[in-house]
Amino acid sequence: MATAFTSSYVCGIRFTSGCRLFSRDTYRCPSRLRFRPSSVIVRASSAVVVEKLELDIQQNATVDTDIFSCPICYEPLIRKGPSGLNLRAIYRSGFKCNTCNKTYSSKDNYLDLTLTAGLKEYKEVKPPGTELFRSPLISFLYERGWRQNFDRSGFPGPDEEFEMAQRYFKPTEGGLLVDVSCGSGLFSRRFAKSETYSGVIALDFSENMLRQCYDFIKSDISIINTNFAIVRADVSRLPFASGSVDAVHAGAALHCWPSPSNAIAEITRVLRSGGVFVGTTFLRYSPTTPWIIRPPREAFFRNNSYLVAEEIEDVCTSCGLTNYKSDIRQSFIMFTAQKP
C-alpha cells in the first residue's frame, strides 16, 4: 500500500491532499461480488481514488491571502513575492485584489494602499489640516522641534505618553498593532522595539511623513528585522479586513482628521472583539478652562476638528466602542475604548 501526496498552487490557492493508491496485488475484492474482469477492478479503484482526491481538495484547499485588504472592497489582497510582515519582504512583493483587479506596490519604501494608488491623472486634495502634514518641511521638522512644543498644551512627552498607552494596550499584548496617522513613526518605533506585539504597522496618509519614518529606522536593525511595515492609507478607509486588528493607536491625530466620526467608525470595524483603541489629541477646551476663554477657543477651533472631551466619548460610544476612559491635562487628552 502506498500513499501519494500532491501539492500545487493555482491562482494563489494552495491545494494539498493525500490519498491511498491501491494496486491489483494488494486490493482484495470480496468474493461474493464475483468481479471477474481485472480491468473492472482497476477502473473501480481508480474511480474511488479520483473521487477521494476531489473531496480532499475541496476540504483542504486554502487561499494564500495577506494581512492587507483592498481599500475599495476590503477583500484580502493576494501577494506575489516573499511572505512576511517586514520592510524587505513587502518592498519586494506585489499585491492584487482579485475582486477589483487593482494592483498595489511599494513606493519609496512604503506600501501605498490608498484608493488613489497608481492613478496618473486624478490628484486628490485633502483639507488644510491634512495637507499641512504632507509638506516636506513639516515632515522634516515634526520630530526636530515641532512635536516638542506640544508640552505647552499639557502633553506629557513621548516617553510618558508611550507608557500610558502601553498600560491601556495591556489586553492586546501579542497581537497586531496599527499606528494610524503615525507621522514620522515617533510611537511606531517605540511599539516595535517593545517586542510587545506580533507585528506593528506604521500608517499615515502623508508620503513625506512615511519617508521620514523610513529614514529614522533604515539603519536600526532592531526594527528592520522585526515584523514592522510602513503603509500609506486613509484612516477613513483602512486596508484591513473587519475584525483583523488587535490594537489601534492614534497619537496627536484626531484633530487632523477630516471626519473624526468616520475615522473612529472605521477603526471600530477593523478591531477584533476585545481590541483596544487609544488616541491622543488637543481639546478645544478642557473642563478646567476658564469660562471667559471658552468662547474664543470655541470660535477658533470649531472648524478644525478640535473636540471637547464629551464629544470624543460620544463619538466612540456611538460607533460601538465600550469601556471608555480618559486622562486630561490642560488641552491634552488620552482616551481609550474597547470593541465588545
VOBA-1610 file (N, C-alpha, C; in pm, whole numbers, padded with zeros to 5 digits, always signed):
BEGIN
Met+00086-00120+00000Met+00000+00000+00000Met+00089+00125+00000Ala+00059+00218-00085Ala+00140+00341-00093Ala+00051+00462-00073Thr+00109+00570-00020Thr+00036+00693+00000Thr+00097+00802-00086Ala+00014+00868-00167Ala+00065+00973-00255Ala+00013+01107-00208Phe+00099+01208-00203Phe+00059+01342-00162Phe+00083+01436-00278Thr-00009+01525-00300Thr+00007+01623-00406Thr-00007+01761-00347Ser+00071+01857-00396Ser+00064+01996-00350Ser+00091+02087-00467Ser+00001+02181-00493Ser+00020+02272-00606Ser-00043+02405-00576Tyr-00001+02509-00649Tyr-00056+02643-00634Tyr-00121+02683-00765Val-00244+02728-00758Val-00314+02776-00876Val-00382+02907-00840Cys-00341+03017-00903Cys-00401+03148-00880Cys-00399+03183-00732Gly-00288+03155-00666Gly-00276+03191-00526Gly-00341+03095-00431Ile-00395+02982-00481Ile-00462+02884-00395Ile-00372+02763-00381Arg-00348+02718-00260Arg-00265+02602-00236Arg-00353+02481-00219Phe-00329+02378-00296Phe-00401+02253-00286Phe-00308+02149-00226Thr-00350+02085-00121Thr-00273+01978-00060Thr-00366+01864-00029Ser-00330+01746-00073Ser-00419+01634-00049Ser-00337+01507-00036Gly-00393+01410+00032Gly-00328+01280+00047Gly-00429+01172+00017Cys-00390+01072-00055Cys-00484+00964-00084Cys-00407+00833-00095Arg-00470+00724-00065Arg-00409+00592-00071Arg-00435+00530-00208Leu-00328+00483-00270Leu-00338+00420-00401Leu-00326+00269-00383Phe-00423+00199-00434Phe-00425+00054-00419Phe-00384-00012-00550Ser-00291-00110-00544Ser-00252-00185-00664Ser-00334-00312-00673Arg-00324-00378-00792Arg-00400-00503-00811Arg-00349-00612-00717Asp-00220-00601-00677Asp-00164-00705-00591Asp-00213-00696-00449Thr-00250-00576-00405Thr-00290-00559-00266Thr-00439-00543-00249Tyr-00510-00506-00355Tyr-00654-00488-00344Tyr-00724-00623-00344Arg-00810-00647-00250Arg-00888-00771-00241Arg-01036-00740-00248Cys-01098-00787-00351Cys-01242-00766-00368Cys-01316-00883-00304Pro-01417-00859-00226Pro-01494-00968-00166Pro-01540-01067-00272Ser-01523-01195-00242Ser-01554-01300-00340Ser-01701-01303-00378Arg-01786-01260-00288Arg-01930-01267-00319Arg-01969-01167-00428Leu-01881-01069-00456Leu-01913-00976-00563Leu-01884-01036-00700Arg-01788-01136-00706Arg-01756-01209-00829Arg-01727-01115-00947Phe-01635-01016-00923Phe-01589-00932-01035Phe-01477-01007-01104Arg-01504-01065-01223Arg-01402-01142-01291Arg-01308-01058-01376Pro-01354-00963-01454Pro-01261-00887-01538Pro-01173-00797-01450Ser-01040-00811-01462Ser-00948-00733-01379Ser-00957-00584-01410Ser-00991-00553-01534Ser-01000-00411-01571Ser-01108-00340-01494Val-01215-00414-01459Val-01324-00354-01382Val-01273-00314-01245Ile-01188-00401-01186Ile-01134-00370-01054Ile-01047-00246-01059Val-00962-00237-01162Val-00874-00121-01176Val-00954+00006-01191Arg-01058+00000-01281Arg-01139+00119-01303Arg-01214+00157-01177Ala-01264+00057-01104Ala-01340+00087-00983Ala-01249+00153-00879Ser-01129+00095-00860Ser-01038+00153-00761Ser-00992+00292-00804Ser-00970+00313-00933Ser-00930+00444-00983Ser-01039+00547-00959Ala-01164+00507-00978Ala-01277+00598-00956Ala-01283+00640-00810Val-01256+00543-00720Val-01257+00574-00576Val-01148+00674-00543Val-01028+00651-00601Val-00915+00741-00576Val-00945+00882-00625Val-00997+00893-00748Val-01027+01024-00805Val-01132+01096-00722Glu-01236+01022-00682Glu-01343+01082-00603Glu-01290+01133-00469Lys-01201+01051-00405Lys-01145+01092-00277Lys-01051+01211-00294Leu-00974+01213-00404Leu-00886+01325-00431Leu-00964+01454-00446Glu-01072+01450-00522Glu-01153+01569-00542Glu-01213+01616-00410Leu-01256+01523-00324Leu-01314+01558-00195Leu-01208+01621-00105Asp-01087+01561-00106Asp-00979+01615-00024Asp-00941+01756-00067Ile-00939+01781-00198Ile-00906+01914-00248Ile-01007+02016-00200Gln-01135+01981-00205Gln-01239+02072-00160Gln-01227+02101-00011Gln-01187+01999+00066Gln-01180+02016+00210Gln-01053+02087+00255Asn-00941+02063+00182Asn-00812+02113+00228Asn-00763+02237+00154Ala-00834+02282+00051Ala-00789+02398-00024Ala-00787+02521+00065Thr-00675+02597+00063Thr-00662+02719+00140Thr-00612+02829+00049Val-00653+02952+00077Val-00613+03065-00004Val-00498+03137+00064Asp-00389+03159-00010Asp-00275+03232+00043Asp-00303+03381+00033Thr-00368+03434+00133Thr-00403+03575+00135Thr-00308+03650+00227Asp-00317+03782+00226Asp-00227+03865+00305Asp-00304+03935+00415Ile-00229+03992+00508Ile-00291+04065+00618Ile-00360+04191+00567Phe-00312+04243+00452Phe-00369+04365+00395Phe-00491+04333+00310Ser-00585+04428+00307Ser-00706+04413+00227Ser-00719+04530+00131Cys-00797+04510+00030Cys-00822+04614-00070Cys-00898+04730-00005Pro-00854+04855-00021Pro-00925+04968+00039Pro-01056+05000-00032Ile-01082+04933-00144Ile-01206+04956-00217Ile-01316+04860-00170Cys-01284+04730-00170Cys-01387+04630-00138Cys-01358+04553-00009Tyr-01240+04577+00050Tyr-01200+04512+00176Tyr-01174+04362+00162Glu-01167+04312+00039Glu-01130+04172+00021Glu-00980+04157+00043Pro-00936+04045+00103Pro-00792+04025+00126Pro-00713+04030-00003Leu-00598+04095+00001Leu-00511+04104-00116Leu-00432+03975-00134Ile-00403+03943-00259Ile-00318+03829-00292Ile-00177+03882-00315Arg-00082+03821-00249Arg+00056+03868-00259Arg+00137+03782-00357Lys+00219+03847-00438Lys+00315+03779-00521Lys+00453+03825-00478Gly+00525+03736-00412Gly+00655+03772-00360Gly+00679+03705-00227Pro+00788+03739-00159Pro+00819+03675-00031Pro+00715+03711+00075Ser+00684+03615+00161Ser+00588+03639+00267Ser+00656+03709+00384Gly+00577+03761+00474Gly+00633+03822+00593Gly+00589+03966+00608Leu+00571+04008+00735Leu+00533+04146+00765Leu+00660+04222+00802Asn+00745+04245+00704Asn+00867+04321+00727Asn+00898+04403+00603Leu+00982+04504+00619Leu+01004+04601+00513Leu+01061+04538+00386Arg+01157+04449+00400Arg+01220+04390+00282Arg+01121+04304+00204Ala+01045+04219+00275Ala+00951+04130+00208Ala+00841+04208+00138Ile+00789+04309+00203Ile+00680+04388+00145Ile+00730+04468+00025Tyr+00850+04522+00034Tyr+00906+04601-00076Tyr+00925+04517-00202Arg+00956+04391-00182Arg+00980+04301-00296Arg+00853+04232-00345Ser+00739+04264-00287Ser+00614+04196-00322Ser+00519+04287-00399Gly+00433+04224-00476Gly+00324+04293-00541Gly+00193+04241-00483Phe+00094+04326-00477Phe-00034+04289-00417Phe-00145+04317-00517Lys-00243+04227-00518Lys-00353+04242-00613Lys-00485+04202-00548Cys-00589+04277-00582Cys-00725+04240-00540Cys-00790+04166-00656Asn-00824+04042-00634Asn-00887+03962-00740Asn-01030+04007-00769Thr-01090+04080-00676Thr-01227+04129-00697Thr-01228+04256-00780Cys-01144+04354-00740Cys-01139+04482-00811Cys-01038+04482-00925Asn-00953+04378-00929Asn-00849+04367-01031Asn-00753+04486-01028Lys-00730+04538-00907Lys-00639+04650-00890Lys-00513+04603-00820Thr-00399+04657-00861Thr-00271+04617-00803Thr-00215+04728-00714Tyr-00134+04688-00618Tyr-00070+04781-00525Tyr+00075+04739-00508Ser+00161+04838-00489Ser+00303+04807-00472Ser+00369+04910-00381Ser+00493+04881-00345Ser+00569+04971-00260Ser+00629+05085-00343Lys+00639+05198-00281Lys+00699+05315-00343Lys+00775+05392-00235Asp+00901+05422-00264Asp+00983+05494-00165Asp+00980+05424-00028Asn+00981+05291-00030Asn+00991+05210+00091Asn+00865+05211+00177Tyr+00752+05249+00119Tyr+00624+05230+00187Tyr+00526+05169+00088Leu+00433+05092+00140Leu+00331+05028+00057Leu+00211+05121+00045Asp+00178+05160-00077Asp+00068+05254-00100Asp-00063+05177-00114Leu-00151+05188-00013Leu-00281+05122-00015Leu-00393+05225-00005Thr-00374+05338-00071Thr-00481+05438-00077Thr-00570+05408-00197Leu-00688+05467-00199Leu-00780+05449-00312Leu-00720+05503-00442Thr-00634+05603-00430Thr-00577+05668-00549Thr-00444+05608-00590Ala-00402+05499-00528Ala-00273+05438-00562Ala-00269+05400-00709Gly-00165+05442-00778Gly-00147+05406-00918Gly-00215+05497-01018Leu-00297+05593-00972Leu-00365+05682-01066Leu-00266+05784-01124Lys-00286+05821-01250Lys-00196+05914-01317Lys-00255+06053-01331Glu-00385+06061-01349Glu-00448+06190-01379Glu-00510+06255-01256Tyr-00579+06176-01175Tyr-00655+06232-01063Tyr-00564+06258-00944Lys-00566+06379-00892Lys-00489+06417-00776Lys-00584+06464-00666Glu-00591+06386-00559Glu-00685+06418-00452Glu-00622+06515-00353Val-00696+06619-00318Val-00651+06718-00222Val-00739+06710-00098Lys-00673+06701+00017Lys-00744+06690+00144Lys-00758+06828+00209Pro-00835+06838+00320Pro-00848+06965+00391Pro-00712+07018+00437Pro-00702+07149+00466Pro-00573+07210+00503Pro-00503+07139+00620Gly-00579+07093+00718Gly-00518+07026+00833Gly-00444+06900+00794Thr-00493+06832+00692Thr-00428+06711+00642Thr-00314+06744+00548Glu-00338+06839+00458Glu-00236+06875+00360Glu-00112+06936+00425Leu-00130+07002+00539Leu-00016+07062+00608Leu+00092+06960+00638Phe+00051+06841+00682Phe+00148+06739+00722Phe+00199+06657+00604Arg+00153+06687+00485Arg+00210+06626+00365Arg+00327+06709+00313Ser+00349+06824+00375Ser+00458+06912+00336Ser+00593+06852+00376Pro+00691+06853+00287Pro+00824+06802+00322Pro+00886+06875+00440Leu+00862+07006+00449Leu+00919+07085+00557Leu+00862+07044+00692Ile+00729+07036+00700Ile+00665+06998+00827Ile+00703+06856+00866Ser+00711+06766+00768Ser+00751+06628+00796Ser+00892+06623+00853Phe+00981+06706+00798Phe+01119+06709+00847Phe+01126+06766+00988Leu+01046+06867+01016Leu+01053+06936+01145Leu+00975+06867+01256Tyr+00891+06769+01220Tyr+00798+06714+01319Tyr+00868+06665+01445Glu+00975+06588+01431Glu+01049+06541+01549Glu+01172+06626+01577Arg+01186+06734+01504Arg+01303+06819+01521Arg+01261+06958+01571Gly+01164+06959+01662Gly+01120+07083+01723Gly+00970+07103+01727Trp+00898+07055+01623Trp+00753+07073+01617Trp+00683+07000+01732Arg+00707+06871+01747Arg+00638+06790+01847Arg+00674+06832+01990Gln+00796+06885+02008Gln+00838+06924+02143Gln+00755+07038+02200Asn+00692+07116+02111Asn+00610+07228+02158Asn+00476+07184+02217Phe+00441+07056+02199Phe+00313+07008+02248Phe+00304+07012+02400Asp+00420+07013+02468Asp+00416+07012+02614Asp+00354+07139+02671Arg+00351+07246+02590Arg+00288+07370+02635Arg+00138+07354+02652Ser+00079+07256+02583Ser-00066+07231+02592Ser-00099+07118+02688Gly+00002+07066+02758Gly-00023+06961+02856Gly+00021+06822+02815Phe+00074+06805+02692Phe+00125+06674+02652Phe+00243+06637+02741Pro+00243+06517+02797Pro+00347+06480+02894Pro+00481+06443+02834Gly+00490+06435+02701Gly+00615+06394+02637Gly+00605+06252+02585Pro+00677+06221+02478Pro+00665+06091+02412Pro+00687+05971+02504Asp+00787+05978+02591Asp+00816+05862+02677Asp+00700+05830+02770Glu+00646+05931+02835Glu+00534+05907+02926Glu+00407+05872+02849Glu+00385+05935+02734Glu+00269+05901+02652Glu+00274+05754+02611Phe+00394+05708+02575Phe+00409+05569+02535Phe+00376+05475+02650Glu+00425+05505+02769Glu+00398+05420+02884Glu+00249+05420+02919Met+00184+05533+02905Met+00040+05540+02929Met-00036+05453+02831Ala+00002+05464+02704Ala-00065+05384+02600Ala-00042+05235+02623Gln+00079+05198+02663Gln+00110+05057+02686Gln+00023+04997+02797Arg-00007+05077+02896Arg-00096+05028+03004Arg-00236+04999+02950Tyr-00284+05087+02864Tyr-00417+05065+02806Tyr-00417+04946+02709Phe-00303+04924+02643Phe-00293+04815+02545Phe-00261+04680+02609Lys-00254+04673+02738Lys-00218+04550+02807Lys-00299+04429+02760Pro-00431+04441+02740Pro-00509+04324+02696Pro-00476+04276+02555Thr-00402+04355+02477Thr-00375+04319+02337Thr-00232+04270+02315Glu-00159+04245+02421Glu-00019+04201+02406Glu-00012+04074+02322Gly+00085+04071+02231Gly+00100+03957+02142Gly+00019+03968+02014Gly-00059+04073+02000Gly-00142+04090+01881Gly-00083+04190+01783Leu-00160+04221+01679Leu-00119+04315+01575Leu-00161+04456+01613Leu-00066+04551+01608Leu-00095+04691+01639Leu-00077+04776+01514Val-00172+04865+01490Val-00164+04959+01379Val-00157+05100+01438Asp-00052+05173+01405Asp-00034+05310+01450Asp-00082+05403+01338Val-00210+05441+01344Val-00267+05524+01238Val-00223+05669+01257Ser-00213+05742+01146Ser-00163+05879+01149Ser-00033+05882+01229Cys+00057+05791+01193Cys+00180+05770+01270Cys+00279+05883+01255Gly+00261+05971+01154Gly+00358+06076+01130Gly+00492+06015+01091Ser+00598+06061+01156Ser+00733+06011+01127Ser+00768+05886+01206Gly+00667+05824+01266Gly+00689+05698+01337Gly+00739+05714+01478Leu+00712+05827+01540Leu+00759+05854+01675Leu+00720+05745+01774Phe+00594+05701+01766Phe+00548+05595+01856Phe+00554+05457+01790Ser+00545+05453+01658Ser+00556+05324+01589Ser+00687+05256+01625Arg+00795+05334+01628Arg+00927+05277+01660Arg+00930+05224+01803Arg+00867+05295+01893Arg+00864+05250+02032Arg+00783+05121+02047Phe+00670+05114+01978Phe+00589+04993+01986Phe+00665+04874+01930Ala+00738+04894+01820Ala+00813+04786+01760Ala+00926+04739+01851Lys+00999+04832+01910Lys+01112+04797+01996Lys+01069+04733+02127Ser+00945+04757+02166Ser+00898+04699+02293Ser+00884+04548+02286Glu+00876+04494+02164Glu+00857+04350+02143Glu+00731+04299+02213Thr+00634+04387+02225Thr+00507+04351+02290Thr+00408+04291+02193Tyr+00425+04320+02063Tyr+00324+04285+01965Tyr+00381+04190+01859Ser+00292+04113+01799Ser+00335+04021+01693Ser+00373+04096+01567Gly+00320+04216+01551Gly+00352+04299+01435Gly+00308+04442+01459Val+00378+04537+01399Val+00344+04679+01411Val+00340+04738+01271Ile+00232+04810+01240Ile+00218+04876+01110Ile+00210+05026+01132Ala+00308+05098+01075Ala+00308+05244+01080Ala+00231+05294+00959Leu+00121+05363+00981Leu+00029+05400+00873Leu+00001+05550+00877Asp+00011+05613+00761Asp-00017+05756+00752Asp-00058+05788+00609Phe-00125+05902+00590Phe-00165+05946+00456Phe-00055+06028+00391Ser+00034+06087+00472Ser+00138+06174+00421Ser+00257+06093+00368Glu+00286+06110+00241Glu+00400+06041+00180Glu+00531+06085+00245Asn+00542+06215+00274Asn+00667+06267+00330Asn+00688+06224+00474Met+00581+06211+00549Met+00594+06159+00686Met+00646+06015+00682Leu+00596+05936+00589Leu+00639+05797+00580Leu+00785+05787+00534Arg+00828+05879+00448Arg+00969+05881+00408Arg+01057+05914+00529Gln+01011+06007+00612Gln+01084+06039+00734Gln+01088+05920+00828Cys+00978+05849+00835Cys+00971+05729+00919Cys+01077+05629+00875Tyr+01087+05608+00745Tyr+01187+05513+00695Tyr+01329+05564+00721Asp+01352+05693+00705Asp+01485+05748+00729Asp+01529+05725+00873Phe+01435+05730+00967Phe+01469+05711+01108Phe+01504+05566+01140Ile+01451+05471+01063Ile+01470+05330+01101Ile+01559+05252+01005Lys+01598+05311+00892Lys+01668+05233+00789Lys+01799+05173+00838Ser+01859+05232+00941Ser+01983+05177+00995Ser+01964+05113+01132Asp+01837+05099+01172Asp+01806+05042+01304Asp+01772+04894+01287Ile+01869+04807+01313Ile+01848+04664+01293Ile+01739+04610+01384Ser+01722+04670+01501Ser+01621+04620+01595Ser+01480+04637+01542Ile+01462+04722+01440Ile+01330+04740+01379Ile+01326+04677+01240Ile+01430+04698+01161Ile+01434+04646+01024Ile+01408+04496+01022Asn+01459+04424+01119Asn+01447+04278+01121Asn+01326+04228+01198Thr+01237+04318+01238Thr+01117+04276+01308Thr+00995+04281+01216Asn+00881+04238+01266Asn+00757+04245+01189Asn+00705+04388+01193Phe+00758+04469+01104Phe+00728+04613+01101Phe+00705+04653+00956Ala+00597+04723+00931Ala+00563+04765+00795Ala+00527+04913+00794Ile+00554+04978+00681Ile+00519+05118+00661Ile+00417+05124+00547Val+00300+05179+00576Val+00188+05174+00480Val+00126+05313+00466Arg+00100+05350+00343Arg+00023+05473+00319Arg-00124+05435+00300Ala-00209+05497+00380Ala-00353+05468+00372Ala-00431+05581+00436Asp-00559+05584+00407Asp-00651+05683+00462Asp-00716+05624+00586Val-00716+05698+00696Val-00772+05646+00820Val-00922+05619+00807Ser-00988+05683+00712Ser-01130+05658+00693Ser-01155+05546+00591Arg-01048+05480+00547Arg-01059+05367+00453Arg-00942+05273+00478Leu-00940+05213+00595Leu-00826+05132+00637Leu-00817+05001+00556Pro-00699+04965+00509Pro-00682+04846+00423Pro-00667+04717+00502Phe-00765+04690+00587Phe-00765+04567+00667Phe-00906+04509+00669Ala-00913+04378+00680Ala-01042+04312+00689Ala-01108+04345+00823Ser-01237+04335+00828Ser-01310+04360+00952Ser-01266+04260+01059Gly-01244+04312+01180Gly-01207+04226+01291Gly-01072+04160+01278Ser-00974+04229+01218Ser-00843+04167+01195Ser-00730+04230+01273Val-00756+04337+01347Val-00652+04412+01417Val-00679+04409+01567Asp-00573+04393+01646Asp-00589+04385+01792Asp-00583+04521+01861Ala-00501+04611+01810Ala-00481+04740+01875Ala-00461+04849+01771Val-00520+04966+01797Val-00504+05082+01709Val-00462+05201+01795His-00355+05266+01754His-00306+05385+01824His-00312+05504+01730Ala-00351+05619+01783Ala-00357+05742+01704Ala-00305+05855+01791Gly-00177+05887+01777Gly-00115+05990+01860Gly-00126+06128+01799Ala-00185+06221+01876Ala-00200+06361+01832Ala-00253+06367+01690Ala-00364+06297+01667Ala-00410+06279+01529Ala-00555+06321+01505Leu-00642+06296+01600Leu-00785+06312+01577Leu-00821+06451+01525His-00752+06554+01573His-00784+06691+01531His-00743+06718+01386Cys-00665+06625+01325Cys-00624+06641+01185Cys-00715+06567+01088Trp-00804+06484+01139Trp-00888+06403+01053Trp-01005+06485+00998Pro-01033+06476+00868Pro-01146+06549+00810Pro-01279+06514+00876Ser-01295+06387+00914Ser-01418+06343+00982Ser-01380+06246+01093Pro-01366+06294+01217Pro-01333+06204+01327Pro-01432+06090+01344Ser-01558+06115+01320Ser-01658+06009+01337Ser-01640+05898+01235Asn-01612+05936+01108Asn-01587+05834+01005Asn-01462+05752+01039Ala-01359+05820+01085Ala-01234+05752+01117Ala-01253+05654+01233Ile-01321+05697+01338Ile-01342+05610+01454Ile-01433+05493+01419Ala-01530+05517+01332Ala-01615+05406+01287Ala-01532+05304+01209Glu-01437+05351+01129Glu-01351+05262+01052Glu-01256+05185+01145Ile-01205+05252+01246Ile-01119+05186+01344Ile-01198+05077+01416Thr-01321+05106+01451Thr-01407+05007+01517Thr-01427+04886+01426Arg-01443+04909+01298Arg-01465+04800+01203Arg-01347+04702+01201Val-01224+04754+01197Val-01109+04666+01181Val-01065+04600+01312Leu-01111+04651+01426Leu-01072+04593+01554Leu-01140+04458+01576Arg-01066+04365+01636Arg-01124+04239+01678Arg-01209+04263+01801Ser-01291+04165+01836Ser-01363+04170+01962Ser-01262+04171+02075Gly-01272+04267+02163Gly-01174+04283+02270Gly-01059+04374+02233Gly-01052+04416+02106Gly-00946+04506+02061Gly-00956+04642+02126Val-00843+04713+02133Val-00836+04840+02206Val-00792+04953+02114Phe-00859+05066+02128Phe-00824+05189+02056Phe-00774+05291+02158Val-00657+05347+02134Val-00600+05451+02220Val-00563+05570+02133Gly-00606+05689+02175Gly-00575+05809+02098Gly-00541+05926+02187Thr-00467+06022+02131Thr-00443+06150+02199Thr-00474+06262+02101Thr-00512+06375+02156Thr-00541+06489+02071Thr-00546+06616+02155Phe-00560+06730+02088Phe-00581+06857+02155Phe-00731+06877+02177Leu-00768+06923+02293Leu-00908+06956+02319Leu-00936+07101+02282Arg-01058+07126+02239Arg-01099+07263+02210Arg-01088+07346+02338Tyr-01129+07288+02444Tyr-01104+07340+02579Tyr-01129+07226+02677Ser-01070+07235+02793Ser-01082+07130+02893Ser-01182+07170+03001Pro-01219+07077+03089Pro-01312+07112+03197Pro-01259+07221+03289Thr-01128+07241+03294Thr-01070+07343+03382Thr-01047+07476+03312Thr-01077+07483+03182Thr-01059+07609+03109Thr-01157+07714+03160Pro-01109+07833+03196Pro-01200+07938+03246Pro-01310+07969+03145Trp-01426+07999+03194Trp-01541+08023+03108Trp-01517+08141+03013Ile-01442+08238+03059Ile-01422+08357+02975Ile-01336+08326+02853Ile-01255+08221+02861Ile-01167+08185+02749Ile-01236+08090+02651Arg-01339+08024+02695Arg-01402+07921+02611Arg-01463+07975+02481Pro-01536+08088+02483Pro-01598+08136+02357Pro-01498+08160+02244Pro-01385+08231+02269Pro-01291+08250+02157Pro-01227+08118+02110Arg-01200+08026+02203Arg-01145+07897+02161Arg-01249+07817+02083Glu-01374+07831+02123Glu-01484+07765+02052Glu-01491+07815+01908Ala-01479+07946+01891Ala-01490+08005+01757Ala-01369+07971+01671Phe-01250+07966+01732Phe-01128+07945+01655Phe-01108+07799+01615Phe-01137+07706+01706Phe-01105+07566+01683Phe-01222+07482+01632Arg-01339+07538+01629Arg-01457+07460+01593Arg-01445+07398+01455Asn-01388+07470+01360Asn-01380+07421+01222Asn-01255+07338+01194Asn-01180+07303+01298Asn-01057+07227+01279Asn-01060+07092+01350Ser-01179+07040+01374Ser-01198+06907+01435Ser-01141+06897+01576Tyr-01121+07013+01642Tyr-01083+07009+01782Tyr-01210+06988+01863Leu-01217+06878+01934Leu-01337+06842+02008Leu-01319+06867+02157Val-01427+06856+02231Val-01420+06856+02378Val-01432+06711+02424Ala-01398+06687+02549Ala-01393+06550+02600Ala-01525+06477+02584Glu-01634+06546+02608Glu-01766+06482+02598Glu-01797+06438+02455Glu-01752+06517+02357Glu-01776+06481+02217Glu-01697+06357+02176Ile-01574+06347+02225Ile-01493+06230+02191Ile-01556+06103+02248Glu-01600+06109+02371Glu-01665+05993+02432Glu-01793+05958+02358Asp-01868+06059+02319Asp-01994+06036+02249Asp-01971+05967+02114Val-01868+06012+02040Val-01838+05951+01911Val-01794+05806+01928Cys-01708+05781+02026Cys-01658+05644+02049Cys-01773+05549+02083Thr-01858+05590+02172Thr-01968+05502+02215Thr-02071+05486+02104Ser-02094+05593+02026Ser-02192+05582+01917Ser-02141+05491+01806Cys-02008+05473+01796Cys-01951+05383+01697Cys-01942+05239+01748Gly-01990+05216+01869Gly-01997+05080+01921Gly-01886+05041+02017Leu-01798+05135+02053Leu-01691+05105+02147Leu-01741+05118+02291Thr-01679+05043+02380Thr-01719+05043+02521Thr-01597+05066+02610Asn-01621+05067+02742Asn-01514+05083+02842Asn-01430+05208+02815Tyr-01498+05317+02785Tyr-01428+05442+02755Tyr-01364+05500+02881Lys-01238+05542+02867Lys-01165+05607+02976Lys-01082+05720+02917Ser-01046+05817+03001Ser-00965+05928+02951Ser-00879+05986+03061Asp-00771+06051+03019Asp-00680+06122+03108Asp-00660+06260+03048Ile-00699+06366+03121Ile-00695+06502+03068Ile-00596+06586+03147Arg-00512+06658+03073Arg-00415+06751+03133Arg-00412+06876+03048Gln-00468+06982+03096Gln-00483+07106+03021Gln-00560+07076+02891Ser-00498+07100+02774Ser-00566+07073+02648Ser-00534+06935+02593Phe-00454+06858+02666Phe-00418+06722+02625Phe-00520+06622+02677Ile-00555+06526+02593Ile-00638+06414+02637Ile-00585+06284+02575Met-00571+06183+02660Met-00552+06048+02610Met-00678+05971+02644Phe-00736+05909+02542Phe-00861+05835+02565Phe-00844+05694+02512Thr-00922+05604+02565Thr-00919+05465+02521Thr-01059+05407+02525Ala-01084+05315+02436Ala-01213+05245+02432Ala-01187+05107+02372Gln-01281+05016+02394Gln-01262+04878+02354Gln-01379+04828+02273Lys-01351+04740+02178Lys-01458+04682+02099Lys-01515+04561+02175Pro-01645+04557+02196Pro-01704+04448+02274Pro-01694+04313+02202
//
